[in-house]
């Protein structure tokens, strides 16, 4: 909660900012306007008209060649960067084996990004759904296909918010970030209890 001292400081900063703005505006109107016009505005306008005059003397194909070449260079650069970033055959598997395939770290990164983009919210819920299917299969001693059916029909859980999380993630509108965070926390709690057999 802001104290009276904080409010006083804000008013003082606001007053100083308004005073400086007024002073600079007054100086510009009374003394600096003509100097600005002669030193900056007029030379810029003259340079623009000279450039436009010389450009108009060039053939049209030369004028259009420059943006076309720039765009082509940008597209080729993007293409070769994308090709260079793709793992070669066997390279991605070896790298993951060296670093250790850590799905929890990947999920944590996706959850952090999910606050900004709905794509990552759907991805997190999809991965959580796969985990739920595995937990249901293990807990009830049934196949993954049967566990998937139980997951899809919602008979595995009595919490409506958790079921809504998985249902809304498949909808085109998806979940907003506030719904996502609260329902994700509940879903994780339900899955933890289910895994522990509580």
VEXZA-710451 format. One record per residue (C-alpha): residue number from 1; residue in one letter; x, y, z. Coordinates in nm, 4 decimals, decimal comma. Layout:
<r><n>NUM</n><res>a</res><X>X</X><Y>Y</Y><Z>Z</Z></r>
...
END
This chain:
<r><n>1</n><res>x</res><X>0,0000</X><Y>0,0000</Y><Z>0,0000</Z></r>
<r><n>2</n><res>x</res><X>0,1520</X><Y>0,3377</Y><Z>-0,1012</Z></r>
<r><n>3</n><res>x</res><X>0,2425</X><Y>0,5685</Y><Z>0,1869</Z></r>
<r><n>4</n><res>x</res><X>0,1844</X><Y>0,9492</Y><Z>0,1879</Z></r>
<r><n>5</n><res>x</res><X>0,5586</X><Y>0,9879</Y><Z>0,1301</Z></r>
<r><n>6</n><res>x</res><X>0,5396</X><Y>0,7774</Y><Z>-0,1871</Z></r>
<r><n>7</n><res>x</res><X>0,2410</X><Y>0,9810</Y><Z>-0,3116</Z></r>
<r><n>8</n><res>x</res><X>0,4322</X><Y>1,3045</Y><Z>-0,2428</Z></r>
<r><n>9</n><res>x</res><X>0,7307</X><Y>1,1713</Y><Z>-0,4414</Z></r>
<r><n>10</n><res>x</res><X>0,5086</X><Y>1,0812</Y><Z>-0,7377</Z></r>
<r><n>11</n><res>x</res><X>0,3494</X><Y>1,4265</Y><Z>-0,7414</Z></r>
<r><n>12</n><res>x</res><X>0,6946</X><Y>1,5876</Y><Z>-0,7276</Z></r>
<r><n>13</n><res>x</res><X>0,8271</X><Y>1,3789</Y><Z>-1,0192</Z></r>
<r><n>14</n><res>x</res><X>0,5129</X><Y>1,4572</Y><Z>-1,2221</Z></r>
<r><n>15</n><res>x</res><X>0,5487</X><Y>1,8306</Y><Z>-1,1531</Z></r>
<r><n>16</n><res>x</res><X>0,9178</X><Y>1,8269</Y><Z>-1,2548</Z></r>
<r><n>17</n><res>x</res><X>0,8356</X><Y>1,6384</Y><Z>-1,5783</Z></r>
<r><n>18</n><res>x</res><X>0,5577</X><Y>1,8858</Y><Z>-1,6675</Z></r>
<r><n>19</n><res>x</res><X>0,7846</X><Y>2,1826</Y><Z>-1,5867</Z></r>
<r><n>20</n><res>x</res><X>1,0692</X><Y>2,0503</Y><Z>-1,8034</Z></r>
<r><n>21</n><res>x</res><X>0,8313</X><Y>1,9773</Y><Z>-2,0917</Z></r>
<r><n>22</n><res>x</res><X>0,6897</X><Y>2,3305</Y><Z>-2,0728</Z></r>
<r><n>23</n><res>x</res><X>1,0390</X><Y>2,4847</Y><Z>-2,0539</Z></r>
<r><n>24</n><res>x</res><X>1,1679</X><Y>2,2911</Y><Z>-2,3562</Z></r>
<r><n>25</n><res>x</res><X>0,8520</X><Y>2,3769</Y><Z>-2,5540</Z></r>
<r><n>26</n><res>x</res><X>0,8879</X><Y>2,7481</Y><Z>-2,4676</Z></r>
<r><n>27</n><res>x</res><X>1,2584</X><Y>2,7515</Y><Z>-2,5601</Z></r>
<r><n>28</n><res>x</res><X>1,1810</X><Y>2,5805</Y><Z>-2,8897</Z></r>
<r><n>29</n><res>x</res><X>0,9027</X><Y>2,8275</Y><Z>-2,9776</Z></r>
<r><n>30</n><res>x</res><X>1,0981</X><Y>3,1403</Y><Z>-2,8805</Z></r>
<r><n>31</n><res>x</res><X>1,4606</X><Y>3,0636</Y><Z>-2,9708</Z></r>
<r><n>32</n><res>x</res><X>1,5249</X><Y>2,7256</Y><Z>-3,1291</Z></r>
<r><n>33</n><res>x</res><X>1,2530</X><Y>2,7017</Y><Z>-3,3929</Z></r>
<r><n>34</n><res>x</res><X>1,4355</X><Y>2,8950</Y><Z>-3,6669</Z></r>
<r><n>35</n><res>x</res><X>1,7677</X><Y>2,7202</Y><Z>-3,5974</Z></r>
<r><n>36</n><res>x</res><X>1,5983</X><Y>2,3797</Y><Z>-3,6126</Z></r>
<r><n>37</n><res>x</res><X>1,4321</X><Y>2,4727</Y><Z>-3,9427</Z></r>
<r><n>38</n><res>x</res><X>1,7596</X><Y>2,5928</Y><Z>-4,1021</Z></r>
<r><n>39</n><res>x</res><X>1,9980</X><Y>2,3306</Y><Z>-3,9591</Z></r>
<r><n>40</n><res>x</res><X>1,7830</X><Y>2,0146</Y><Z>-3,9751</Z></r>
<r><n>41</n><res>x</res><X>1,4435</X><Y>2,0435</Y><Z>-4,1458</Z></r>
<r><n>42</n><res>x</res><X>1,5458</X><Y>2,2246</Y><Z>-4,4677</Z></r>
<r><n>43</n><res>x</res><X>1,8596</X><Y>2,0094</Y><Z>-4,5363</Z></r>
<r><n>44</n><res>x</res><X>1,6557</X><Y>1,6885</Y><Z>-4,4894</Z></r>
<r><n>45</n><res>x</res><X>1,3831</X><Y>1,8079</Y><Z>-4,7299</Z></r>
<r><n>46</n><res>x</res><X>1,6441</X><Y>1,9188</Y><Z>-4,9866</Z></r>
<r><n>47</n><res>x</res><X>1,8295</X><Y>1,5852</Y><Z>-4,9622</Z></r>
<r><n>48</n><res>x</res><X>1,5019</X><Y>1,3988</Y><Z>-5,0122</Z></r>
<r><n>49</n><res>x</res><X>1,4168</X><Y>1,5958</Y><Z>-5,3290</Z></r>
<r><n>50</n><res>x</res><X>1,7710</X><Y>1,5530</Y><Z>-5,4674</Z></r>
<r><n>51</n><res>x</res><X>1,7606</X><Y>1,1781</Y><Z>-5,4061</Z></r>
<r><n>52</n><res>x</res><X>1,4167</X><Y>1,1539</Y><Z>-5,5670</Z></r>
<r><n>53</n><res>x</res><X>1,5412</X><Y>1,3533</Y><Z>-5,8706</Z></r>
<r><n>54</n><res>x</res><X>1,8448</X><Y>1,1289</Y><Z>-5,9267</Z></r>
<r><n>55</n><res>x</res><X>1,6375</X><Y>0,8139</Y><Z>-5,8745</Z></r>
<r><n>56</n><res>x</res><X>1,3869</X><Y>0,9309</Y><Z>-6,1349</Z></r>
<r><n>57</n><res>x</res><X>1,6738</X><Y>0,9460</Y><Z>-6,3917</Z></r>
<r><n>58</n><res>x</res><X>1,7485</X><Y>0,5748</Y><Z>-6,3453</Z></r>
<r><n>59</n><res>x</res><X>1,5679</X><Y>0,3088</Y><Z>-6,5521</Z></r>
<r><n>60</n><res>x</res><X>1,2777</X><Y>0,1417</Y><Z>-6,3711</Z></r>
<r><n>61</n><res>x</res><X>1,4330</X><Y>-0,2044</Y><Z>-6,3793</Z></r>
<r><n>62</n><res>x</res><X>1,7367</X><Y>-0,0792</Y><Z>-6,1847</Z></r>
<r><n>63</n><res>x</res><X>1,5136</X><Y>0,0820</Y><Z>-5,9215</Z></r>
<r><n>64</n><res>x</res><X>1,3163</X><Y>-0,2414</Y><Z>-5,8685</Z></r>
<r><n>65</n><res>x</res><X>1,6259</X><Y>-0,4603</Y><Z>-5,8854</Z></r>
<r><n>66</n><res>x</res><X>1,7529</X><Y>-0,3418</Y><Z>-5,5452</Z></r>
<r><n>67</n><res>x</res><X>1,4471</X><Y>-0,4432</Y><Z>-5,3315</Z></r>
<r><n>68</n><res>x</res><X>1,4146</X><Y>-0,7693</Y><Z>-5,5288</Z></r>
<r><n>69</n><res>x</res><X>1,7800</X><Y>-0,8583</Y><Z>-5,4605</Z></r>
<r><n>70</n><res>x</res><X>1,7466</X><Y>-0,7659</Y><Z>-5,0924</Z></r>
<r><n>71</n><res>x</res><X>1,4344</X><Y>-0,9824</Y><Z>-5,0579</Z></r>
<r><n>72</n><res>x</res><X>1,5997</X><Y>-1,2724</Y><Z>-5,2424</Z></r>
<r><n>73</n><res>x</res><X>1,9060</X><Y>-1,2507</Y><Z>-5,0158</Z></r>
<r><n>74</n><res>x</res><X>1,6823</X><Y>-1,2491</Y><Z>-4,7079</Z></r>
<r><n>75</n><res>x</res><X>1,4833</X><Y>-1,5525</Y><Z>-4,8289</Z></r>
<r><n>76</n><res>x</res><X>1,7944</X><Y>-1,7509</Y><Z>-4,9224</Z></r>
<r><n>77</n><res>x</res><X>1,9551</X><Y>-1,6642</Y><Z>-4,5885</Z></r>
<r><n>78</n><res>x</res><X>1,6447</X><Y>-1,7786</Y><Z>-4,3994</Z></r>
<r><n>79</n><res>x</res><X>1,6302</X><Y>-2,0999</Y><Z>-4,6034</Z></r>
<r><n>80</n><res>x</res><X>1,9953</X><Y>-2,1923</Y><Z>-4,5414</Z></r>
<r><n>81</n><res>x</res><X>1,9678</X><Y>-2,1066</Y><Z>-4,1694</Z></r>
<r><n>82</n><res>x</res><X>1,6622</X><Y>-2,3338</Y><Z>-4,1425</Z></r>
<r><n>83</n><res>x</res><X>1,8370</X><Y>-2,6162</Y><Z>-4,3324</Z></r>
<r><n>84</n><res>x</res><X>2,1485</X><Y>-2,5766</Y><Z>-4,1178</Z></r>
<r><n>85</n><res>x</res><X>1,9494</X><Y>-2,5993</Y><Z>-3,7937</Z></r>
<r><n>86</n><res>x</res><X>1,7900</X><Y>-2,9360</Y><Z>-3,8890</Z></r>
<r><n>87</n><res>x</res><X>1,9660</X><Y>-3,2328</Y><Z>-3,7277</Z></r>
<r><n>88</n><res>x</res><X>2,1364</X><Y>-3,4723</Y><Z>-3,9660</Z></r>
<r><n>89</n><res>x</res><X>2,0429</X><Y>-3,8390</Y><Z>-3,9671</Z></r>
<r><n>90</n><res>x</res><X>2,1254</X><Y>-3,9900</Y><Z>-3,6285</Z></r>
<r><n>91</n><res>x</res><X>2,2630</X><Y>-3,6615</Y><Z>-3,4954</Z></r>
<r><n>92</n><res>x</res><X>1,9544</X><Y>-3,5651</Y><Z>-3,2916</Z></r>
<r><n>93</n><res>x</res><X>1,9328</X><Y>-3,9073</Y><Z>-3,1270</Z></r>
<r><n>94</n><res>x</res><X>2,3010</X><Y>-3,9038</Y><Z>-3,0322</Z></r>
<r><n>95</n><res>x</res><X>2,2741</X><Y>-3,5515</Y><Z>-2,8921</Z></r>
<r><n>96</n><res>x</res><X>1,9699</X><Y>-3,6434</Y><Z>-2,6819</Z></r>
<r><n>97</n><res>x</res><X>2,1510</X><Y>-3,9523</Y><Z>-2,5586</Z></r>
<r><n>98</n><res>x</res><X>2,4505</X><Y>-3,7420</Y><Z>-2,4541</Z></r>
<r><n>99</n><res>x</res><X>2,2458</X><Y>-3,4719</Y><Z>-2,2831</Z></r>
<r><n>100</n><res>x</res><X>1,9859</X><Y>-3,7107</Y><Z>-2,1420</Z></r>
<r><n>101</n><res>x</res><X>1,6296</X><Y>-3,7094</Y><Z>-2,2689</Z></r>
<r><n>102</n><res>x</res><X>1,4510</X><Y>-3,5056</Y><Z>-2,0032</Z></r>
<r><n>103</n><res>x</res><X>1,0766</X><Y>-3,4805</Y><Z>-2,0724</Z></r>
<r><n>104</n><res>x</res><X>1,0183</X><Y>-3,3013</Y><Z>-1,7390</Z></r>
<r><n>105</n><res>x</res><X>1,2569</X><Y>-3,0214</Y><Z>-1,8413</Z></r>
<r><n>106</n><res>x</res><X>1,0809</X><Y>-2,9922</Y><Z>-2,1789</Z></r>
<r><n>107</n><res>x</res><X>0,7455</X><Y>-2,9785</Y><Z>-2,0028</Z></r>
<r><n>108</n><res>x</res><X>0,8703</X><Y>-2,7117</Y><Z>-1,7599</Z></r>
<r><n>109</n><res>x</res><X>0,9886</X><Y>-2,4973</Y><Z>-2,0538</Z></r>
<r><n>110</n><res>x</res><X>0,6522</X><Y>-2,5432</Y><Z>-2,2289</Z></r>
<r><n>111</n><res>x</res><X>0,4655</X><Y>-2,4427</Y><Z>-1,9092</Z></r>
<r><n>112</n><res>x</res><X>0,6755</X><Y>-2,1256</Y><Z>-1,8824</Z></r>
<r><n>113</n><res>x</res><X>0,5997</X><Y>-2,0409</Y><Z>-2,2462</Z></r>
<r><n>114</n><res>x</res><X>0,2310</X><Y>-2,1277</Y><Z>-2,1992</Z></r>
<r><n>115</n><res>x</res><X>0,1764</X><Y>-1,7989</Y><Z>-2,0180</Z></r>
<r><n>116</n><res>x</res><X>0,2335</X><Y>-1,6215</Y><Z>-2,3495</Z></r>
<r><n>117</n><res>x</res><X>0,1008</X><Y>-1,8520</Y><Z>-2,6229</Z></r>
<r><n>118</n><res>x</res><X>-0,2064</X><Y>-2,0761</Y><Z>-2,6499</Z></r>
<r><n>119</n><res>x</res><X>-0,0104</X><Y>-2,3235</Y><Z>-2,8658</Z></r>
<r><n>120</n><res>x</res><X>0,2060</X><Y>-2,4147</Y><Z>-2,5659</Z></r>
<r><n>121</n><res>x</res><X>-0,0994</X><Y>-2,4377</Y><Z>-2,3392</Z></r>
<r><n>122</n><res>x</res><X>-0,2464</X><Y>-2,6995</Y><Z>-2,5721</Z></r>
<r><n>123</n><res>x</res><X>0,0876</X><Y>-2,8787</Y><Z>-2,5901</Z></r>
<r><n>124</n><res>x</res><X>0,1187</X><Y>-2,8952</Y><Z>-2,2105</Z></r>
<r><n>125</n><res>x</res><X>-0,2368</X><Y>-3,0300</Y><Z>-2,1711</Z></r>
<r><n>126</n><res>x</res><X>-0,1787</X><Y>-3,2839</Y><Z>-2,4510</Z></r>
<r><n>127</n><res>x</res><X>0,1366</X><Y>-3,4144</Y><Z>-2,2785</Z></r>
<r><n>128</n><res>x</res><X>-0,0434</X><Y>-3,4167</Y><Z>-1,9445</Z></r>
<r><n>129</n><res>x</res><X>-0,3241</X><Y>-3,6180</Y><Z>-2,1067</Z></r>
<r><n>130</n><res>x</res><X>-0,0724</X><Y>-3,8797</Y><Z>-2,2234</Z></r>
<r><n>131</n><res>x</res><X>0,0615</X><Y>-3,9001</Y><Z>-1,8690</Z></r>
<r><n>132</n><res>x</res><X>-0,2933</X><Y>-3,9374</Y><Z>-1,7347</Z></r>
<r><n>133</n><res>x</res><X>-0,3598</X><Y>-4,2292</Y><Z>-1,9714</Z></r>
<r><n>134</n><res>x</res><X>-0,0432</X><Y>-4,4065</Y><Z>-1,8546</Z></r>
<r><n>135</n><res>x</res><X>-0,1348</X><Y>-4,3515</Y><Z>-1,4879</Z></r>
<r><n>136</n><res>x</res><X>-0,4910</X><Y>-4,4818</Y><Z>-1,5432</Z></r>
<r><n>137</n><res>x</res><X>-0,3564</X><Y>-4,7920</Y><Z>-1,7221</Z></r>
<r><n>138</n><res>x</res><X>-0,1050</X><Y>-4,8611</Y><Z>-1,4442</Z></r>
<r><n>139</n><res>x</res><X>-0,3472</X><Y>-4,7909</Y><Z>-1,1601</Z></r>
<r><n>140</n><res>x</res><X>-0,6295</X><Y>-5,0070</Y><Z>-1,2972</Z></r>
<r><n>141</n><res>x</res><X>-0,4153</X><Y>-5,2719</Y><Z>-1,4667</Z></r>
<r><n>142</n><res>x</res><X>-0,5693</X><Y>-5,2190</Y><Z>-1,8093</Z></r>
<r><n>143</n><res>x</res><X>-0,4261</X><Y>-5,1625</Y><Z>-2,1573</Z></r>
<r><n>144</n><res>x</res><X>-0,3351</X><Y>-4,8174</Y><Z>-2,2846</Z></r>
<r><n>145</n><res>x</res><X>-0,6221</X><Y>-4,8340</Y><Z>-2,5372</Z></r>
<r><n>146</n><res>x</res><X>-0,8747</X><Y>-4,9046</Y><Z>-2,2605</Z></r>
<r><n>147</n><res>x</res><X>-0,7184</X><Y>-4,6338</Y><Z>-2,0433</Z></r>
<r><n>148</n><res>x</res><X>-0,7473</X><Y>-4,3904</Y><Z>-2,3358</Z></r>
<r><n>149</n><res>x</res><X>-1,1208</X><Y>-4,4713</Y><Z>-2,3616</Z></r>
<r><n>150</n><res>x</res><X>-1,1680</X><Y>-4,4070</Y><Z>-1,9894</Z></r>
<r><n>151</n><res>x</res><X>-0,9739</X><Y>-4,0825</Y><Z>-2,0227</Z></r>
<r><n>152</n><res>x</res><X>-1,1830</X><Y>-3,9677</Y><Z>-2,3193</Z></r>
<r><n>153</n><res>x</res><X>-1,5213</X><Y>-4,0435</Y><Z>-2,1571</Z></r>
<r><n>154</n><res>x</res><X>-1,4192</X><Y>-3,8720</Y><Z>-1,8311</Z></r>
<r><n>155</n><res>x</res><X>-1,5069</X><Y>-4,1626</Y><Z>-1,6032</Z></r>
<r><n>156</n><res>x</res><X>-1,1587</X><Y>-4,1615</Y><Z>-1,4470</Z></r>
<r><n>157</n><res>x</res><X>-1,2070</X><Y>-3,8299</Y><Z>-1,2621</Z></r>
<r><n>158</n><res>x</res><X>-1,4858</X><Y>-3,6595</Y><Z>-1,0654</Z></r>
<r><n>159</n><res>x</res><X>-1,3360</X><Y>-3,3080</Y><Z>-1,0714</Z></r>
<r><n>160</n><res>x</res><X>-1,5256</X><Y>-3,1098</Y><Z>-1,3368</Z></r>
<r><n>161</n><res>x</res><X>-1,2523</X><Y>-2,8441</Y><Z>-1,3678</Z></r>
<r><n>162</n><res>x</res><X>-0,9878</X><Y>-3,1055</Y><Z>-1,4475</Z></r>
<r><n>163</n><res>x</res><X>-1,2117</X><Y>-3,2662</Y><Z>-1,7096</Z></r>
<r><n>164</n><res>x</res><X>-1,2843</X><Y>-2,9185</Y><Z>-1,8505</Z></r>
<r><n>165</n><res>x</res><X>-0,9103</X><Y>-2,8535</Y><Z>-1,8833</Z></r>
<r><n>166</n><res>x</res><X>-0,8663</X><Y>-3,1521</Y><Z>-2,1146</Z></r>
<r><n>167</n><res>x</res><X>-1,1903</X><Y>-3,0828</Y><Z>-2,3049</Z></r>
<r><n>168</n><res>x</res><X>-1,1217</X><Y>-2,7117</Y><Z>-2,3601</Z></r>
<r><n>169</n><res>x</res><X>-0,7651</X><Y>-2,7751</Y><Z>-2,4773</Z></r>
<r><n>170</n><res>x</res><X>-0,9090</X><Y>-2,9523</Y><Z>-2,7829</Z></r>
<r><n>171</n><res>x</res><X>-1,1548</X><Y>-2,6687</Y><Z>-2,8579</Z></r>
<r><n>172</n><res>x</res><X>-1,0570</X><Y>-2,4027</Y><Z>-3,1171</Z></r>
<r><n>173</n><res>x</res><X>-1,0852</X><Y>-2,1212</Y><Z>-2,8606</Z></r>
<r><n>174</n><res>x</res><X>-0,8732</X><Y>-2,3113</Y><Z>-2,6094</Z></r>
<r><n>175</n><res>x</res><X>-0,8037</X><Y>-2,1774</Y><Z>-2,2619</Z></r>
<r><n>176</n><res>x</res><X>-0,7033</X><Y>-1,8329</Y><Z>-2,1524</Z></r>
<r><n>177</n><res>x</res><X>-0,3958</X><Y>-1,8099</Y><Z>-1,9329</Z></r>
<r><n>178</n><res>x</res><X>-0,5855</X><Y>-1,7619</Y><Z>-1,6037</Z></r>
<r><n>179</n><res>x</res><X>-0,8085</X><Y>-2,0661</Y><Z>-1,6554</Z></r>
<r><n>180</n><res>x</res><X>-0,5080</X><Y>-2,2648</Y><Z>-1,7696</Z></r>
<r><n>181</n><res>x</res><X>-0,2949</X><Y>-2,1984</Y><Z>-1,4621</Z></r>
<r><n>182</n><res>x</res><X>-0,5657</X><Y>-2,2715</Y><Z>-1,2030</Z></r>
<r><n>183</n><res>x</res><X>-0,6953</X><Y>-2,5831</Y><Z>-1,3800</Z></r>
<r><n>184</n><res>x</res><X>-0,3478</X><Y>-2,7142</Y><Z>-1,4554</Z></r>
<r><n>185</n><res>x</res><X>-0,2592</X><Y>-2,7020</Y><Z>-1,0857</Z></r>
<r><n>186</n><res>x</res><X>-0,5730</X><Y>-2,9015</Y><Z>-0,9992</Z></r>
<r><n>187</n><res>x</res><X>-0,5083</X><Y>-3,1548</Y><Z>-1,2763</Z></r>
<r><n>188</n><res>x</res><X>-0,1528</X><Y>-3,2185</Y><Z>-1,1558</Z></r>
<r><n>189</n><res>x</res><X>-0,2785</X><Y>-3,2614</Y><Z>-0,7992</Z></r>
<r><n>190</n><res>x</res><X>-0,5469</X><Y>-3,5125</Y><Z>-0,9129</Z></r>
<r><n>191</n><res>x</res><X>-0,2919</X><Y>-3,7103</Y><Z>-1,1172</Z></r>
<r><n>192</n><res>x</res><X>-0,0469</X><Y>-3,7182</Y><Z>-0,8260</Z></r>
<r><n>193</n><res>x</res><X>-0,3165</X><Y>-3,8573</Y><Z>-0,5955</Z></r>
<r><n>194</n><res>x</res><X>-0,4225</X><Y>-4,1072</Y><Z>-0,8607</Z></r>
<r><n>195</n><res>x</res><X>-0,0655</X><Y>-4,2265</Y><Z>-0,9076</Z></r>
<r><n>196</n><res>x</res><X>-0,0139</X><Y>-4,2643</Y><Z>-0,5322</Z></r>
<r><n>197</n><res>x</res><X>-0,3391</X><Y>-4,4570</Y><Z>-0,5038</Z></r>
<r><n>198</n><res>x</res><X>-0,5020</X><Y>-4,2041</Y><Z>-0,2722</Z></r>
END
